[in-house]
């Protein structure tokens, strides 16, 4: 079945399914690039920062400001932007920064869930409309005639929209689950890095208080 025939057979619901497919592919590419950037750069940059911060805090922060495309970097900078914060204040700022970053990590998840639920229903609607159109022209006396054969072929074509809707939903679900898994891994990494930066800041704060007390 050719592309033109496919769209003709699927009926009117093919167009919203096509729009959903284009949208999903675009968002999948954006999310894939986002998570690829994190996997390639974040661990190295954060580990290097934690080492440098223990020795030269101000220089390390200035260097970190050049890498603000990464979520963990933005979280660190948001907490470190507080001047002379106590360890408790720093912890609260860090937790607030994490909560502010979560929407970016879960970006487009609602759209993916909507497409997964809506695409099969659109496909089913297209099939029902196709069946109604095919069966409306069939009369009792047409059974076994050429017209009945045409109706049977029309019923087969009407099922195309259901198949397309299921394909769109399955592909979307596959990537949505993949991104959800990456999100859970990132939350674990944030908890790990967050604990390490808190320890580093407490040491820095003790040194600062010690110098002030001299």
DRENLUMPA-819019 format. One line per field, with one value per residue (C-alpha): x, y, z. Coordinates in pm, whole numbers. Each point is the difference from the previous one (the first is absolute). Last residue first. Layout:
N
px: X,...
py: Y,...
pz: Z,...
***
This chain:
214
px: 4151,-371,-69,258,-165,-344,120,170,-316,-202,231,-30,-377,-2,191,-237,-301,157,38,-357,-136,217,-154,-358,38,135,-302,-232,191,-50,-374,-9,191,-260,-281,175,4,-363,-105,212,-181,-340,35,92,-292,-254,98,-11,-340,-146,134,-157,-333,6,69,-303,-223,191,-107,-360,16,123,-298,-231,143,-59,-359,-44,128,-285,-8,-228,-141,-364,25,136,352,60,-14,241,300,-60,-78,305,223,-137,63,353,79,-131,218,305,-89,-39,334,171,-162,151,360,-30,-113,276,263,-142,4,363,93,257,64,362,-96,-289,242,240,-198,-28,376,60,-228,192,331,-130,-121,338,185,-216,83,371,-12,-7,289,-120,-277,94,139,-349,-106,344,-14,-348,92,306,-207,-241,267,-20,166,353,190,-119,196,331,-102,-108,334,192,-197,42,373,110,-315,-186,253,-75,-376,22,187,-262,-280,157,81,-341,-188,169,-99,-303,-144,46,-157,-297,-76,70,-240,-259,10,-9,-291,-183,28,-102,-301,-118,34,-189,-274,-49,-21,-251,-199,4,-76,-324,-165,11,251,-62,88,309,123,-84,222,280,-23,-147
py: 3493,-74,95,-252,-276,97,-24,-336,-135,130,-167,-330,35,90,-314,-219,167,-38,-374,-48,186,-205,-323,129,151,-331,-186,255,-40,-377,51,246,-241,-266,242,89,-367,-46,295,-135,-334,155,234,-287,-206,284,90,-366,-49,304,-120,-344,151,232,-291,-194,199,-144,-351,114,159,-326,-178,268,-52,-372,69,214,-284,-220,-260,209,294,-88,109,341,136,374,84,-284,169,347,-134,-223,291,215,-283,-50,370,6,-297,179,312,-213,-170,344,157,-197,-16,355,135,-181,141,351,-33,-114,308,121,-233,114,363,-24,-147,297,220,-285,-49,372,0,-292,180,321,-192,-171,331,152,-289,26,373,237,244,110,-198,-61,-340,-150,120,-81,-361,-56,161,-225,-308,93,44,295,218,-108,332,83,-300,174,297,-237,-184,328,104,-332,-61,-317,-192,158,-140,-362,57,183,-285,-248,225,49,-368,-122,261,-30,-299,-131,348,99,-328,64,336,-125,-291,235,230,-289,-162,333,38,-363,43,317,-154,-310,204,201,-323,-142,324,-45,-371,65,121,-332,-276,-138,324,49,-351,31,309,-179,-308,-335
pz: 6406,22,-362,-121,204,-122,-361,62,158,-296,-254,183,13,-370,-97,203,-158,-346,57,120,-301,-235,129,15,-348,-131,136,-159,-326,4,50,-291,-225,75,-80,-326,-102,108,-216,-286,-9,70,-298,-230,129,-29,-356,-103,165,-175,-334,45,104,-303,-235,125,-237,-296,97,36,-344,-149,153,-139,-345,28,101,-314,-211,125,276,224,-199,67,360,-92,40,-53,370,77,-156,146,345,-13,-98,284,243,-130,28,355,86,-135,198,312,-63,-33,309,287,-121,-140,337,189,-237,39,379,-7,-208,258,291,50,-64,247,261,-3,238,250,-10,49,305,149,-55,153,306,35,-35,270,232,-84,79,-296,-37,-344,-161,-366,99,15,-345,-140,116,-142,-332,-23,74,-279,-272,-240,263,-89,-6,351,128,-73,214,277,-11,17,309,178,-61,180,97,-291,-248,94,4,-334,-168,120,-128,-343,-56,115,-203,-338,-212,188,47,-362,-113,227,-164,-353,49,152,-303,-248,184,5,-377,-61,229,-173,-346,113,168,-320,-201,246,-26,-380,-5,188,-323,-176,36,-348,-177,212,-74,-369,-21,186,-220,106
***
